[in-house]
Amino acid sequence: MPIPNKDINALLRLMDDPDDEVYDTVASTLLNFGREIIPSLEQLWEVTEDEGVQERIELLIHRVHFNDLQRDLMEWSNALHPELLRGAILVAKFQFPDLNVPAILSQFDHIRRNVWLELNNYLTPVEQVNVFNSILYSFYKLQGHELTEREPKHFFINQVLESRQGNAYTIGILYLALAEILDIPIFAVDVPRQFIFAFIDTFHSFFNPHPNGISQIQFYVDPISGTIYTQKDVETYLRKINAHEKDTYFAPIDNRRIIFKMMEELCLCYRYRREEAKADELQQLMRLLVEPPAAEEE
């Protein structure tokens, strides 16, 4: 319901003031009310015939949503253990501010239950990954697309769950979030120009600590299709792109960096499509993340 406040109604009547300074003052004051002002703005939009005023109202609503998203993203980034799925939801709220979050969590829980029912303590690591692959790519028929397609919709977790079409980041985040909640040691690693996972032998790591993380990796998984790669496959790829092997390429990366890299690729999509305003806003959001140092490429 609109806020019953005479002062707010007076401010709303000034939305059509031709003086930019007056409008800027009005907009700044209205922004201070946060999301509570949105119903009043939407009601004003419906009864306004002036397209210029409608554009002002739309921009102001967008600014309210964007301010909320900035606060939510900063809170997420500052958490001790930020949840990966929650990070992906915040990325989706960039495009869909009124996102139905409970519906996304419900769909995720259905997928989790289906994977959990097929797992047991006697499966080998490869068999565990095959369970994931069977549920995600065969039962749910998730289809992965390359990042080079420059398609923004593949970056939004809600659209991926609806259309079953995604990319390495969105499908990968579902994969990683499922692995975490089901206690399967699958982690994203920072191999250059790729977003792939490693199945890490955590038992070996605990009882036989080794300075080189490679020795603890059993195999790699491509989230686009679930394809399994060996260490030799990855080493061949690194030689192909002239990247010298570094231990940092094979160490798990944290959830903040995953979301940062995801937003970085989405930003490139918007630049490619000449949607500069969206790209600029994304970069503004990326600066809020507490991003760990990236692995350098050579």
C-alpha positions, -999 to 999 in steps of 0.1 A, spaced: 0 0 0 12 36 -7 27 54 22 0 77 38 22 107 43 14 142 31 50 151 28 56 122 4 26 131 -17 39 166 -19 73 153 -31 56 131 -57 38 161 -71 72 177 -78 83 148 -100 73 167 -131 92 199 -121 112 211 -151 140 224 -129 166 196 -127 179 208 -94 144 206 -79 140 171 -93 174 160 -80 165 172 -45 131 154 -47 146 122 -60 173 122 -33 147 126 -6 125 99 -20 154 75 -22 159 78 15 126 60 20 140 29 4 117 1 -9 87 15 9 84 43 -16 81 19 -46 43 13 -44 37 51 -43 60 56 -73 42 28 -92 8 43 -85 20 76 -97 34 60 -129 0 45 -136 -18 78 -135 8 98 -153 5 104 -190 37 124 -195 64 100 -209 92 121 -195 78 119 -160 72 82 -164 109 78 -173 119 97 -142 97 74 -121 112 43 -137 147 56 -131 139 63 -95 125 28 -90 156 13 -105 178 34 -83 159 22 -52 163 -15 -63 200 -9 -71 207 7 -37 191 -24 -21 212 -47 -42 244 -29 -32 235 -33 5 226 -70 1 258 -77 -19 280 -60 6 264 -79 34 268 -112 15 305 -104 7 312 -95 43 298 -128 57 323 -153 71 311 -180 47 290 -164 19 266 -190 4 273 -195 -33 236 -199 -43 227 -167 -25 254 -149 -44 240 -162 -77 205 -150 -66 219 -115 -60 234 -115 -95 199 -124 -109 183 -96 -89 204 -72 -109 181 -80 -138 150 -92 -118 147 -70 -87 114 -86 -77 128 -121 -80 108 -149 -63 136 -162 -41 116 -188 -22 106 -204 -56 143 -207 -65 152 -222 -32 123 -247 -35 135 -258 -70 170 -262 -57 158 -283 -29 140 -306 -53 172 -311 -73 191 -317 -40 167 -344 -30 169 -362 -63 207 -363 -62 207 -373 -25 184 -403 -32 209 -417 -57 240 -413 -36 254 -437 -10 286 -442 9 299 -470 -13 302 -450 -45 336 -441 -59 343 -404 -67 336 -409 -104 304 -427 -96 293 -398 -74 300 -374 -102 281 -396 -126 251 -394 -102 253 -356 -104 256 -357 -142 227 -381 -146 203 -359 -125 214 -325 -139 220 -333 -175 198 -363 -182 168 -360 -158 166 -322 -156 181 -318 -191 203 -288 -182 220 -276 -214 253 -257 -211 263 -228 -235 297 -214 -240 305 -180 -225 315 -168 -260 278 -168 -270 275 -135 -250 240 -142 -238 231 -124 -205 200 -146 -198 223 -176 -192 238 -158 -162 206 -156 -142 199 -185 -120 161 -181 -122 161 -182 -160 183 -213 -160 159 -231 -137 130 -221 -159 146 -227 -193 171 -254 -184 196 -233 -205 227 -219 -188 265 -215 -189 295 -227 -169 287 -203 -141 250 -208 -135 250 -245 -140 283 -247 -122 270 -228 -92 241 -253 -90 266 -281 -92 289 -266 -65 260 -257 -42 247 -293 -44 282 -307 -38 286 -285 -7 253 -294 9 258 -331 1 294 -331 14 310 -340 -19 345 -325 -22 341 -308 -56 355 -273 -58 360 -246 -84 397 -241 -93 413 -211 -111 425 -227 -143 431 -198 -167 403 -189 -191 381 -217 -178 356 -223 -150 361 -260 -141 359 -281 -109 383 -304 -92 374 -335 -72 398 -331 -43 408 -360 -21 402 -343 13 410 -375 32 445 -376 16 449 -339 22 441 -342 59 464 -372 68 491 -366 42 495 -328 38 514 -320 6 525 -285 -5 514 -292 -40 476 -293 -43 478 -312 -76 485 -344 -58 452 -342 -40 431 -337 -72 416 -370 -85 401 -355 -117 383 -324 -131 347 -317 -141 334 -294 -168 301 -279 -155 288 -272 -190 284 -309 -197 297 -329 -168 327 -341 -188 355 -355 -167 391 -345 -174 424 -359 -161 454 -340 -148 471 -348 -181 442 -332 -200 445 -300 -180 483 -299 -183 479 -303 -221 454 -274 -221 478 -252 -202 506 -259 -226 482 -251 -255 475 -216 -241 512 -211 -232 504 -208 -194 531 -220 -171 517 -244 -144 512 -228 -110 499 -243 -78 474 -214 -76 457 -228 -107 448 -260 -88 437 -245 -54 400 -241 -46 387 -205 -51 363 -190 -27 327 -181 -33 334 -143 -35 358 -149 -64 334 -172 -82 306 -145 -81 332 -118 -91 343 -139 -121 306 -145 -130 298 -108 -129 330 -100 -148 318 -123 -177 283 -108 -176 298 -74 -178 317 -84 -209 283 -96 -224 268 -62 -218 298 -44 -233 296 -67 -263 259 -58 -267 266 -21 -263 245 -20 -230 271 3 -214 249 15 -185 243 -21 -173 280 -29 -176 289 2 -156 265 -7 -128 279 -42 -127 314 -29 -123 301 -8 -95 287 -39 -78 319 -58 -84 339 -32 -65 318 -41 -34 331 -77 -33 359 -86 -11 378 -103 -39 408 -125 -31 438 -121 -53 435 -137 -87 459 -162 -101 482 -144 -126 485 -157 -161 517 -159 -180 
